[in-house]
Amino acid sequence: MGKSTLLRAGSLFLGLMLCLVWVPAAFAQSEDEGDGNQTVCPPVPDEIVIHEINPSYYNLYLQEGESNSFNVSFRNNGNEALDIEPKVVAVPYSSYNLDESWITISPASTTVDPYTEQEFTIEINVPEDADGGNYETNIAFTDDVFSNPETYVYPQYVNAMYLSVMVPVYPKLELQTSYIYDTIEAGKEYEYTMKIKNVANKNITINPEVTRYDYTLDTFGFEDDAIEISAPSVLTPGEIADIAIKVSVPENATGNYNSYIEMNVDGKENNGYEPQIDLNFIINQQPSVPYVKTFSTRTADPITIEVSTYTYGSDAWLRSPPKNQNPSFELNLKYGSSPVDMTLVKTMQRDSVSIGWNNFPVWLNDESAGYQNNGKYYTETYTIPGAIGDWELSIHPINTENFEYTITVGDSE
């Protein structure tokens, strides 16, 4: 059903409920009264008697396995005795009609004399395995219906009350993490594995599939079919299983890729409560030519060249080989047009680690999950005897997305 149809159906139903509440009160007013802003309701045929139902609507909030009851009074406004058998009738257009088996009405049937009231008790029992959602139904006390083909497709019960039951929605599936962010290389194949758990009290089915965001107009570096997902189709209560995401990056891939994996729990559209896995890949194409920097010196002091890189924390810990390789650099230096030997005097590696920020679920029981690498610094330092003149430095980065350099002439301290 389309969104516009749902909106129209909702407005029609709301209008109907206003009519059902308004109609009994209308008998106390003259036909000439009113300010012209009243709800325009379909005409009820004269032969239909409008009886009083109090309350005309009722809302409940119940957890799975809980129950509650309330009383409803029915007043016979006719001049004949009525045999009343209240019944549950569906709300037209509703996607969440209340299951009749959840409702018990007592007395189930009775006779109500003219101009007298009868009280009914309505009990709601939500099953232990009920799905969360906003459920609704009508409880009709008579079989009187009316219809207006121009406004309502389905006949509407006149002497009915509206009942809604909100059952809280809890996720049935929990993920080790809700996103994968990584830098990948064109032409390589990657596989990421994470844990998933059924946190519902019954079996659930899943059917993970790659889904694009509706709002994106980006052109991505590769198509969705480059991603293959493997996971069990059924999870028993409390079961922890693996989901594997295989990414085959095309040779000519560039740019980035953004989408998400919809889990399709129990074959239903995500209502916003079930988790999904966001995918964010940056495709790294290693440059085939080096970066070149020319500089001049005015003294013959020694030259120190320092090249460094910073790799951001990613989700490479989720993936099988290829693991991240350490960054490095190929450096070449010329004085004038002559190559110059460079002496590597120092390498330095520095990591940034956070403790406990990842908020992994407690069921992982992984002691190492408390530490998360945020980034890694890597530095190479070279020294060269100095001379006055023009120099050309070329830097070819390997296994890194960025680098910075400093050229110091004289005492590096």
TIVOPA-680019 format. One record per residue: residue number from 1; y, x negated, z of N, C-alpha, C in turn. Coordinates in steps of 0.1 Angstrom, whole numbers. Layout:
% TIVOPA-680019
ATOM torgu n.north n.east  n.up ca.north ca.east ca.up c.north c.east  c.up
ATOM   NUM       Y      X     Z        Y       X     Z       Y      X     Z
...
//
This chain:
% TIVOPA-680019
ATOM torgu n.north n.east  n.up ca.north ca.east ca.up c.north c.east  c.up
ATOM     1     -12     -8     0        0       0     0      12     -9     0
ATOM     2      22     -6    -9       34     -14   -10      43    -12     2
ATOM     3      53    -22     3       62     -21    14      71     -8    13
ATOM     4      75     -5     1       84       7    -1      77     19     3
ATOM     5      64     20     0       56      32     3      55     33    18
ATOM     6      52     22    25       51      22    39      64     26    46
ATOM     7      75     21    41       88      25    47      90     40    45
ATOM     8      87     45    33       89      59    30      80     68    39
ATOM     9      68     63    40       58      71    49      63     71    63
ATOM    10      68     59    68       73      58    82      84     67    84
ATOM    11      94     67    75      106      76    77     102     91    76
ATOM    12      92     94    67       88     108    67      81    112    80
ATOM    13      73    103    85       66     107    98      75    108   109
ATOM    14      85     99   110       95     100   120     103    113   119
ATOM    15     106    117   107      113     129   105     104    141   109
ATOM    16      91    140   107       82     151   111      82    152   126
ATOM    17      81    140   133       80     141   147      93    147   153
ATOM    18     105    143   147      117     149   152     117    164   150
ATOM    19     111    169   139      110     183   136     101    190   146
ATOM    20      90    184   149       81     190   159      87    191   173
ATOM    21      95    181   176      102     182   189     113    192   189
ATOM    22     120    192   177      132     201   176     129    216   174
ATOM    23     118    219   168      115     233   164     114    242   176
ATOM    24     107    238   187      106     247   199     120    250   204
ATOM    25     128    239   205      142     241   211     150    250   202
ATOM    26     147    250   189      156     257   180     155    272   182
ATOM    27     144    277   188      143     291   191     154    296   201
ATOM    28     159    286   209      169     290   219     183    290   213
ATOM    29     185    287   200      198     286   194     199    297   183
ATOM    30     211    301   181      214     310   170     213    302   157
ATOM    31     210    309   146      209     303   133     222    298   129
ATOM    32     233    303   134      246     298   130     251    286   138
ATOM    33     244    282   149      248     271   157     245    258   150
ATOM    34     252    247   154      248     234   149     261    228   143
ATOM    35     260    215   142      272     207   137     270    202   123
ATOM    36     259    206   117      257     202   103     250    188   102
ATOM    37     247    182   113      241     168   113     226    169   118
ATOM    38     220    181   120      207     182   125     197    177   114
ATOM    39     185    173   119      175     169   109     170    181   101
ATOM    40     170    180    88      165     191    79     150    190    79
ATOM    41     144    200    84      129     201    85     124    211    75
ATOM    42     112    208    70      105     218    61     104    231    68
ATOM    43     106    242    61      106     255    68      91    258    72
ATOM    44      90    263    84       77     268    89      76    282    86
ATOM    45      65    286    80       63     301    77      64    309    90
ATOM    46      69    322    88       71     331    99      59    334   106
ATOM    47      47    334    99       35     338   106      29    328   115
ATOM    48      35    316   115       30     305   124      38    305   136
ATOM    49      31    306   148       38     306   161      39    292   166
ATOM    50      51    288   170       53     275   175      51    275   190
ATOM    51      41    268   195       38     268   209      45    255   216
ATOM    52      46    255   229       52     244   236      42    234   240
ATOM    53      44    222   237       35     211   241      44    201   248
ATOM    54      40    198   261       48     188   269      39    178   276
ATOM    55      40    165   273       50     159   264      46    161   249
ATOM    56      56    160   240       53     161   226      49    147   220
ATOM    57      51    137   227       46     124   223      44    115   236
ATOM    58      35    105   235       31      97   246      27     83   241
ATOM    59      32     73   248       29      59   245      21     52   256
ATOM    60      11     45   253        3      37   262       2     23   258
ATOM    61       1     14   268       -2       0   266     -15     -4   273
ATOM    62     -25     -7   266      -38     -10   272     -44    -22   267
ATOM    63     -51    -30   276      -58     -42   271     -72    -37   267
ATOM    64     -79    -46   260      -93     -43   256    -101    -41   269
ATOM    65    -109    -30   268     -117     -27   280    -110    -18   290
ATOM    66     -97    -16   289      -90      -8   299     -90      7   295
ATOM    67     -87     15   305      -86      30   302     -74     36   310
ATOM    68     -70     47   306      -59      54   313     -59     69   308
ATOM    69     -53     77   316      -52      91   313     -39     97   316
ATOM    70     -36    108   310      -23     115   313     -25    130   310
ATOM    71     -16    138   315      -18     153   314      -8    158   304
ATOM    72     -12    168   296       -4     175   287      -5    190   289
ATOM    73       6    197   289        6     211   291       8    218   278
ATOM    74       1    229   276        2     237   264       6    251   268
ATOM    75      17    257   263       22     270   266      20    279   254
ATOM    76      13    290   255       10     299   245      23    308   243
ATOM    77      30    307   233       42     315   230      39    327   222
ATOM    78      27    330   219       23     342   211      20    353   221
ATOM    79      17    365   214       13     377   222      -2    380   222
ATOM    80      -9    369   218      -24     371   218     -30    359   225
ATOM    81     -42    361   231      -49     350   237     -54    341   226
ATOM    82     -54    327   229      -58     317   220     -70    309   225
ATOM    83     -80    307   216      -91     298   220     -87    284   215
ATOM    84     -84    276   225      -79     262   222     -90    252   223
ATOM    85     -91    244   212     -100     232   212     -92    221   207
ATOM    86     -86    213   215      -77     202   210     -86    192   203
ATOM    87     -80    187   192      -88     177   184     -79    166   179
ATOM    88     -85    155   176      -78     143   171     -77    144   156
ATOM    89     -64    143   151      -62     143   136     -54    131   132
ATOM    90     -57    126   121      -52     113   116     -37    115   113
ATOM    91     -29    104   114      -16     104   110     -15     99    95
ATOM    92      -9    108    87       -9     104    73      -2     91    70
ATOM    93      -8     83    61       -2      70    57      -5     59    67
ATOM    94     -10     62    79      -11      52    89     -22     42    86
ATOM    95     -20     29    88      -31      19    87     -38     17   100
ATOM    96     -33     23   111      -39      20   124     -41     34   131
ATOM    97     -49     42   125      -52      55   131     -62     52   143
ATOM    98     -59     59   154      -67      57   166     -81     63   164
ATOM    99     -92     55   168     -105      60   166    -108     72   176
ATOM   100    -113     82   170     -116      94   178    -125     92   190
ATOM   101    -134     82   189     -143      79   200    -136     73   212
ATOM   102    -123     69   211     -116      63   222    -110     74   231
ATOM   103    -110     87   226     -103      97   233    -113    108   239
ATOM   104    -110    112   251     -117     123   257    -107    133   262
ATOM   105    -109    146   258     -100     156   262    -107    167   271
ATOM   106    -101    170   282     -107     180   291     -96    190   296
ATOM   107    -100    202   296     -112     208   291    -113    207   276
ATOM   108    -125    206   271     -127     204   256    -123    217   249
ATOM   109    -125    228   256     -121     241   250    -118    251   261
ATOM   110    -109    260   259     -105     270   268     -97    281   262
ATOM   111     -96    292   269      -88     303   264     -74    304   271
ATOM   112     -64    305   264      -50     305   270     -44    319   267
ATOM   113     -41    326   277      -35     339   276     -21    338   271
ATOM   114     -15    349   266       -1     349   261       8    345   272
ATOM   115      18    337   269       29     333   277      24    326   290
ATOM   116      13    319   289        8     311   300       6    297   296
ATOM   117       5    288   306        3     274   303     -11    269   307
ATOM   118     -16    260   300      -28     254   303     -26    238   303
ATOM   119     -31    232   313      -30     217   314     -43    211   309
ATOM   120     -41    200   301      -52     193   295     -51    178   300
ATOM   121     -62    172   303      -62     157   306     -67    150   294
ATOM   122     -60    140   290      -64     131   278     -66    118   284
ATOM   123     -79    113   282      -83     100   287     -85     90   275
ATOM   124     -79     78   276      -81      68   265     -89     57   271
ATOM   125    -100     53   263     -108      42   267    -108     32   255
ATOM   126    -103     20   257     -102      10   247    -115      2   248
ATOM   127    -123      0   238     -135      -8   239    -132    -22   241
ATOM   128    -142    -29   247     -141     -43   250    -138    -52   237
ATOM   129    -144    -47   226     -144     -55   214    -133    -50   204
ATOM   130    -124    -42   209     -113     -36   201    -104    -47   195
ATOM   131    -100    -45   183      -89     -54   177     -76    -50   182
ATOM   132     -67    -59   184      -54     -56   189     -46    -49   178
ATOM   133     -36    -42   182      -27     -35   172     -20    -23   178
ATOM   134     -12    -17   170       -5      -5   174     -12      7   168
ATOM   135     -19     14   176      -27      25   171     -20     38   173
ATOM   136     -22     48   165      -16      61   166     -25     72   161
ATOM   137     -22     84   166      -29      96   162     -21    108   166
ATOM   138     -25    120   160      -20     133   165     -31    140   172
ATOM   139     -28    148   182      -37     157   189     -32    171   186
ATOM   140     -40    178   178      -36     192   174     -43    202   184
ATOM   141     -35    211   188      -40     222   198     -43    235   190
ATOM   142     -38    236   178      -42     248   170     -44    242   156
ATOM   143     -49    251   147      -52     247   133     -40    250   124
ATOM   144     -29    254   130      -18     258   122     -12    246   115
ATOM   145     -10    247   102       -4     236    94       6    242    84
ATOM   146      15    233    80       24     237    69      26    225    60
ATOM   147      31    227    48       33     216    39      45    219    30
ATOM   148      51    209    25       62     210    16      59    199     5
ATOM   149      54    203    -6       50     193   -16      61    183   -20
ATOM   150      74    187   -19       85     179   -22      87    168   -12
ATOM   151      82    170     0       85     160    11      72    154    17
ATOM   152      62    162    19       50     158    26      38    160    16
ATOM   153      31    149    14       19     151     5       8    157    13
ATOM   154       6    154    25       -5     159    33       0    171    42
ATOM   155      -8    181    44       -4     192    54      -2    186    68
ATOM   156       8    192    74       12     187    88       8    197    98
ATOM   157       2    192   109       -1     201   120      12    205   128
ATOM   158      13    217   130       26     222   137      25    220   152
ATOM   159      14    225   158       13     225   173       4    213   177
ATOM   160      11    201   176        4     188   178      13    179   186
ATOM   161       7    170   193       15     159   199      11    146   193
ATOM   162      20    136   194       18     123   189      15    114   200
ATOM   163       4    105   197       -1      96   207      -1     82   201
ATOM   164       5     72   208        4      58   203      -2     50   214
ATOM   165     -11     40   211      -17      31   220     -15     17   215
ATOM   166      -8      9   222       -6      -5   219     -16    -14   226
ATOM   167     -25    -20   218      -35     -30   223     -30    -43   220
ATOM   168     -27    -52   230      -21     -65   227     -30    -73   217
ATOM   169     -23    -80   208      -30     -88   198     -31   -103   203
ATOM   170     -43   -107   204      -46    -121   208     -52   -129   196
ATOM   171     -49   -141   194      -55    -149   183     -70   -150   186
ATOM   172     -78   -149   175      -92    -151   176     -97   -165   174
ATOM   173     -88   -172   168      -91    -186   164     -81   -196   169
ATOM   174     -85   -207   174      -76    -218   179     -79   -230   171
ATOM   175     -68   -238   168      -70    -250   160     -66   -262   168
ATOM   176     -73   -273   165      -69    -286   172     -55   -289   169
ATOM   177     -50   -287   157      -36    -289   154     -32   -279   143
ATOM   178     -20   -276   142      -16    -266   132     -10   -271   119
ATOM   179     -10   -285   118       -4    -290   106     -10   -304   103
ATOM   180      -9   -308    90      -13    -321    86      -2   -327    78
ATOM   181       4   -338    83       15    -345    77      10   -359    74
ATOM   182      11   -363    62        6    -377    59      12   -382    45
ATOM   183      12   -395    44       16    -401    32       3   -406    25
ATOM   184       2   -402    12      -10    -405     4      -6   -411    -9
ATOM   185     -16   -418   -15      -14    -425   -27     -20   -418   -39
ATOM   186     -13   -419   -50      -18    -413   -63     -31   -420   -66
ATOM   187     -41   -412   -71      -54    -418   -76     -64   -420   -65
ATOM   188     -60   -416   -52      -70    -418   -41     -75   -405   -36
ATOM   189     -86   -405   -28      -92    -393   -23     -92   -394    -8
ATOM   190     -87   -383    -1      -86    -383    13     -94   -371    19
ATOM   191     -99   -372    31     -105    -361    38    -101   -361    52
ATOM   192     -96   -349    56      -91    -347    70    -101   -337    77
ATOM   193    -104   -340    90     -113    -332    97    -107   -328   111
ATOM   194    -107   -316   114     -102    -311   127    -111   -301   133
ATOM   195    -110   -299   146     -118    -289   153    -111   -275   153
ATOM   196    -120   -265   152     -115    -251   154    -124   -244   163
ATOM   197    -119   -234   170     -127    -227   180    -125   -212   180
ATOM   198    -136   -205   181     -135    -190   182    -132   -187   197
ATOM   199    -120   -181   199     -116    -178   213    -117   -163   215
ATOM   200    -124   -156   206     -126    -141   207    -139   -139   215
ATOM   201    -141   -127   219     -154    -124   226    -165   -118   217
ATOM   202    -163   -120   204     -173    -116   194    -173   -125   182
ATOM   203    -183   -124   174     -184    -132   162    -172   -129   153
ATOM   204    -167   -140   147     -156    -138   137    -160   -145   124
ATOM   205    -154   -140   113     -156    -147   100    -143   -153    96
ATOM   206    -144   -164    89     -132    -171    83    -135   -174    69
ATOM   207    -124   -175    61     -125    -178    47    -112   -186    43
ATOM   208    -111   -199    48      -99    -206    46     -96   -208    31
ATOM   209     -83   -206    27      -78    -209    14     -64   -214    14
ATOM   210     -61   -222     4      -48    -227     2     -38   -216    -3
ATOM   211     -27   -215     3      -17    -205     0      -3   -211    -1
ATOM   212       4   -207   -11       18    -212   -13      28   -204    -5
ATOM   213      38   -210     0       49    -202     7      56   -194    -3
ATOM   214      59   -181     0       66    -172    -9      80   -177   -13
ATOM   215      87   -184    -4      101    -187    -6     103   -200   -13
ATOM   216      92   -207   -16       95    -220   -23      95   -219   -38
ATOM   217     104   -227   -43      106    -228   -58     103   -242   -62
ATOM   218      98   -250   -53       96    -265   -56      84   -266   -66
ATOM   219      85   -277   -74       74    -281   -82      67   -293   -75
ATOM   220      54   -291   -72       47    -301   -64      40   -311   -73
ATOM   221      37   -322   -66       31    -334   -73      17   -331   -78
ATOM   222      10   -321   -73       -3    -318   -78      -6   -303   -75
ATOM   223     -16   -298   -81      -20    -283   -80     -29   -281   -68
ATOM   224     -29   -268   -64      -37    -264   -53     -52   -267   -54
ATOM   225     -57   -267   -67      -71    -270   -68     -75   -284   -66
ATOM   226     -65   -293   -62      -69    -306   -58     -73   -307   -44
ATOM   227     -73   -295   -37      -76    -294   -23     -89   -286   -21
ATOM   228     -99   -292   -15     -112    -285   -13    -114   -284     2
ATOM   229    -118   -272     7     -119    -269    21    -134   -265    24
ATOM   230    -139   -271    35     -153    -268    39    -152   -264    54
ATOM   231    -158   -253    57     -159    -248    71    -170   -237    72
ATOM   232    -175   -235    83     -185    -224    85    -178   -211    83
ATOM   233    -186   -201    77     -180    -188    74    -181   -179    87
ATOM   234    -190   -182    96     -191    -173   108    -190   -183   120
ATOM   235    -182   -178   130     -182    -185   143    -186   -176   154
ATOM   236    -195   -180   163     -199    -172   174    -189   -174   186
ATOM   237    -188   -165   196     -179    -166   206    -179   -180   213
ATOM   238    -168   -186   214     -167    -200   221    -172   -211   212
ATOM   239    -176   -209   200     -181    -220   192    -170   -229   187
ATOM   240    -172   -242   188     -163    -252   182    -169   -258   170
ATOM   241    -162   -258   159     -168    -263   147    -157   -272   140
ATOM   242    -161   -279   129     -152    -287   121    -148   -280   109
ATOM   243    -135   -282   105     -130    -278    92    -126   -291    85
ATOM   244    -130   -293    73     -127    -305    65    -119   -301    53
ATOM   245    -108   -309    51      -99    -306    40     -99   -319    31
ATOM   246    -104   -318    19     -105    -329    10     -94   -328     0
ATOM   247     -87   -339    -2      -75    -340   -11     -78   -350   -22
ATOM   248     -79   -346   -34      -81    -356   -45     -68   -357   -53
ATOM   249     -61   -368   -50      -48    -370   -55     -48   -375   -70
ATOM   250     -43   -368   -79      -43    -372   -93     -36   -385   -95
ATOM   251     -40   -393  -106      -34    -406  -109     -19   -405  -111
ATOM   252     -15   -394  -117       -1    -393  -121       8   -385  -111
ATOM   253       2   -383   -99        9    -375   -89      21   -382   -84
ATOM   254      32   -375   -82       44    -380   -76      51   -370   -68
ATOM   255      61   -374   -60       68    -364   -52      61   -360   -39
ATOM   256      61   -347   -37       54    -342   -24      47   -329   -27
ATOM   257      40   -325   -17       32    -312   -18      33   -305    -4
ATOM   258      36   -292    -5       37    -284     7      30   -270     5
ATOM   259      22   -267    14       15    -253    13       9   -251    27
ATOM   260       1   -241    28       -6    -239    41     -20   -233    38
ATOM   261     -29   -235    48      -42    -229    47     -43   -216    55
ATOM   262     -45   -205    48      -46    -192    55     -61   -191    59
ATOM   263     -64   -188    71      -77    -188    76     -85   -175    73
ATOM   264     -77   -164    70      -84    -151    67     -94   -147    77
ATOM   265     -90   -146    90      -99    -143   101    -104   -128    99
ATOM   266    -117   -126    99     -123    -113    97    -119   -106    85
ATOM   267    -115   -114    75     -111    -108    62     -98   -100    62
ATOM   268     -90   -102    72      -78     -94    73     -65   -103    70
ATOM   269     -55    -96    65      -42    -103    63     -37   -108    76
ATOM   270     -31   -120    76      -26    -125    89     -14   -117    94
ATOM   271     -16   -112   106       -5    -104   112       5   -112   120
ATOM   272       5   -125   118       14    -134   125       9   -140   138
ATOM   273      -3   -135   142       -9    -140   155     -20   -151   152
ATOM   274     -26   -150   141      -37    -160   138     -30   -173   133
ATOM   275     -36   -185   137      -30    -197   133     -32   -201   118
ATOM   276     -24   -209   113      -27    -215    99     -24   -230   100
ATOM   277     -28   -237    89      -27    -251    89     -16   -254    78
ATOM   278      -5   -259    83        5    -264    73       2   -277    67
ATOM   279       3   -279    54        0    -291    47      13   -297    42
ATOM   280      16   -309    45       28    -316    40      24   -330    36
ATOM   281      23   -333    23       19    -346    18      30   -352    10
ATOM   282      33   -365    13       42    -373     5      34   -382    -3
ATOM   283      36   -382   -16       28    -390   -25      35   -403   -28
ATOM   284      28   -414   -24       34    -427   -25      29   -434   -38
ATOM   285      38   -437   -47       36    -446   -58      41   -460   -56
ATOM   286      32   -469   -54       36    -483   -51      43   -488   -63
ATOM   287      55   -494   -61       63    -499   -73      55   -511   -79
ATOM   288      57   -511   -92       50    -522  -100      59   -534  -101
ATOM   289      72   -533   -99       81    -544  -100      88   -546   -86
ATOM   290      91   -559   -83       97    -561   -70     112   -557   -69
ATOM   291     117   -556   -57      131    -555   -55     137   -569   -55
ATOM   292     149   -570   -62      155    -583   -64     169   -583   -57
ATOM   293     172   -594   -50      185    -595   -43     190   -609   -47
ATOM   294     202   -610   -52      208    -624   -54     219   -626   -43
ATOM   295     220   -638   -39      230    -642   -29     234   -657   -31
ATOM   296     245   -660   -25      251    -674   -26     253   -680   -12
ATOM   297     251   -693   -11      254    -700     1     265   -710    -1
ATOM   298     273   -712    10      284    -722     9     282   -734    18
ATOM   299     270   -734    25      266    -746    33     252   -749    30
ATOM   300     247   -760    35      234    -765    33     225   -762    46
ATOM   301     230   -753    54      222    -750    66     209   -743    62
ATOM   302     199   -744    71      186    -737    69     188   -721    67
ATOM   303     179   -715    59      180    -701    56     168   -694    63
ATOM   304     171   -683    70      160    -675    76     161   -662    69
ATOM   305     149   -657    64      148    -644    58     138   -636    66
ATOM   306     142   -624    70      134    -615    78     132   -602    70
ATOM   307     120   -598    68      117    -585    62     109   -576    71
ATOM   308     113   -564    72      106    -555    82     104   -541    76
ATOM   309      95   -533    82       93    -520    78      90   -511    90
ATOM   310      92   -498    89       89    -489    99      81   -478    93
ATOM   311      69   -476    98       60    -465    93      61   -454   103
ATOM   312      64   -442    98       65    -430   107      51   -425   112
ATOM   313      51   -419   123       38    -414   128      34   -402   119
ATOM   314      21   -402   116       16    -391   107       3   -387   112
ATOM   315      -4   -379   105      -17    -373   109     -28   -381   102
ATOM   316     -26   -394   100      -37    -402    94     -49   -403   104
ATOM   317     -47   -401   117      -58    -401   127     -68   -390   124
ATOM   318     -64   -380   116      -73    -369   113     -82   -372   101
ATOM   319     -79   -382    94      -86    -384    81     -96   -395    82
ATOM   320    -106   -393    74     -117    -403    71    -111   -414    62
ATOM   321    -119   -424    59     -113    -434    49    -108   -427    37
ATOM   322     -97   -433    30      -92    -446    34     -82   -445    46
ATOM   323     -84   -454    55      -75    -455    67     -62   -462    62
ATOM   324     -52   -460    70      -39    -467    67     -41   -482    67
ATOM   325     -36   -488    57      -37    -503    57     -24   -508    62
ATOM   326     -25   -520    68      -13    -526    74      -3   -530    63
ATOM   327      10   -528    65       20    -531    55      21   -547    54
ATOM   328      26   -551    42       28    -565    40      38   -566    28
ATOM   329      42   -579    26       52    -581    15      48   -593     7
ATOM   330      51   -593    -6       50    -605   -14      65   -609   -17
ATOM   331      68   -621   -12       82    -626   -13      82   -638   -23
ATOM   332      92   -639   -31       94    -651   -39     109   -654   -39
ATOM   333     112   -667   -39      126    -671   -38     128   -682   -49
ATOM   334     140   -681   -55      144    -691   -65     158   -697   -61
ATOM   335     159   -710   -63      172    -716   -61     177   -720   -75
ATOM   336     187   -714   -80      190    -715   -94     179   -709  -102
ATOM   337     172   -717  -110      161    -711  -117     147   -717  -112
ATOM   338     148   -725  -101      136    -732   -96     130   -724   -85
ATOM   339     116   -722   -85      109    -716   -74     111   -724   -61
ATOM   340     111   -717   -50      113    -724   -37     101   -720   -28
ATOM   341      95   -730   -21       84    -726   -12      90   -720     1
ATOM   342      84   -709     6       89    -703    18      78   -704    29
ATOM   343      82   -707    41       73    -709    52      73   -697    61
ATOM   344      62   -690    62       61    -679    72      59   -684    86
ATOM   345      69   -681    94       70    -687   107      66   -677   118
ATOM   346      67   -664   115       64    -654   125      61   -640   119
ATOM   347      51   -633   125       49    -619   122      50   -612   135
ATOM   348      55   -599   134       57    -592   146      53   -577   144
ATOM   349      45   -571   153       41    -557   151      45   -550   164
ATOM   350      51   -539   163       55    -531   175      53   -516   173
ATOM   351      46   -510   182       42    -496   181      50   -487   190
ATOM   352      52   -475   186       59    -465   195      48   -454   198
ATOM   353      45   -452   211       35    -443   215      40   -433   225
ATOM   354      37   -420   222       41    -409   232      28   -405   240
ATOM   355      30   -400   252       19    -396   260      20   -381   262
ATOM   356      10   -374   257        8    -360   260      17   -350   252
ATOM   357      24   -355   243       34    -346   236      27   -337   226
ATOM   358      14   -340   222        8    -333   211       2   -319   215
ATOM   359       1   -317   228       -4    -304   233     -17   -299   227
ATOM   360     -26   -308   226      -39    -304   221     -46   -294   230
ATOM   361     -54   -285   225      -61    -276   234     -70   -283   244
ATOM   362     -72   -277   256      -79    -284   266     -94   -285   263
ATOM   363     -99   -276   254     -113    -276   251    -117   -288   242
ATOM   364    -108   -297   238     -111    -308   230    -119   -319   239
ATOM   365    -114   -320   252     -120    -330   261    -120   -344   255
ATOM   366    -109   -347   249     -108    -360   242     -98   -368   250
ATOM   367    -102   -379   257      -93    -387   265     -82   -393   257
ATOM   368     -86   -397   245      -76    -404   236     -65   -394   231
ATOM   369     -68   -381   232      -58    -372   227     -45   -372   234
ATOM   370     -44   -378   246      -32    -379   253     -22   -389   248
ATOM   371     -26   -397   238      -17    -407   232     -15   -404   218
ATOM   372      -3   -405   213        0    -402   199      10   -413   194
ATOM   373       6   -419   183       14    -429   177      25   -423   169
ATOM   374      38   -426   173       49    -421   166      54   -429   155
ATOM   375      51   -442   155       56    -451   144      52   -465   147
ATOM   376      53   -473   137       49    -487   138      59   -496   131
ATOM   377      63   -506   138       73    -516   132      65   -529   128
ATOM   378      68   -534   117       61    -547   112      72   -556   106
ATOM   379      72   -569   110       82    -578   106      76   -591   102
ATOM   380      81   -597    91       77    -611    87      90   -619    86
ATOM   381      89   -631    92      100    -640    92      97   -653    85
ATOM   382     106   -658    76      104    -670    68     116   -679    70
ATOM   383     113   -692    68      124    -702    69     124   -711    56
ATOM   384     136   -715    52      137    -723    40     148   -734    42
ATOM   385     146   -746    38      157    -756    39     169   -751    30
ATOM   386     181   -753    35      192    -748    29     198   -757    18
ATOM   387     207   -751    10      214    -758     0     226   -749    -5
ATOM   388     236   -756   -10      247    -748   -15     244   -743   -29
ATOM   389     246   -730   -32      244    -725   -46     240   -711   -46
ATOM   390     233   -707   -57      229    -693   -60     214   -692   -58
ATOM   391     210   -681   -52      196    -678   -49     192   -664   -54
ATOM   392     179   -663   -56      174    -650   -60     161   -647   -52
ATOM   393     162   -636   -44      150    -632   -36     144   -620   -42
ATOM   394     131   -620   -44      124    -608   -48     114   -604   -37
ATOM   395     113   -591   -34      105    -585   -24      96   -574   -30
ATOM   396      83   -576   -29       74    -566   -34      67   -559   -22
ATOM   397      70   -547   -18       64    -541    -6      50   -536    -9
ATOM   398      41   -537     1       27    -532    -1      24   -523    11
ATOM   399      19   -511     8       14    -502    19      26   -498    28
ATOM   400      37   -496    22       49    -491    30      58   -483    21
ATOM   401      66   -474    27       75    -465    20      89   -471    21
ATOM   402      92   -480    29      106    -485    31     105   -499    37
ATOM   403     116   -506    36      117    -519    42     132   -522    43
ATOM   404     135   -532    52      148    -537    53     147   -552    55
ATOM   405     158   -559    52      157    -574    52     171   -579    57
ATOM   406     170   -591    63      182    -599    67     181   -613    61
ATOM   407     192   -618    57      193    -632    52     203   -639    61
ATOM   408     198   -649    69      207    -656    78     208   -671    74
ATOM   409     220   -675    72      223    -689    69     228   -696    81
ATOM   410     221   -706    86      225    -713    98     215   -710   109
ATOM   411     220   -712   121      211    -710   133     208   -695   134
ATOM   412     195   -691   133      191    -677   134     193   -671   148
ATOM   413     194   -680   158      196    -675   171     210   -670   174
//
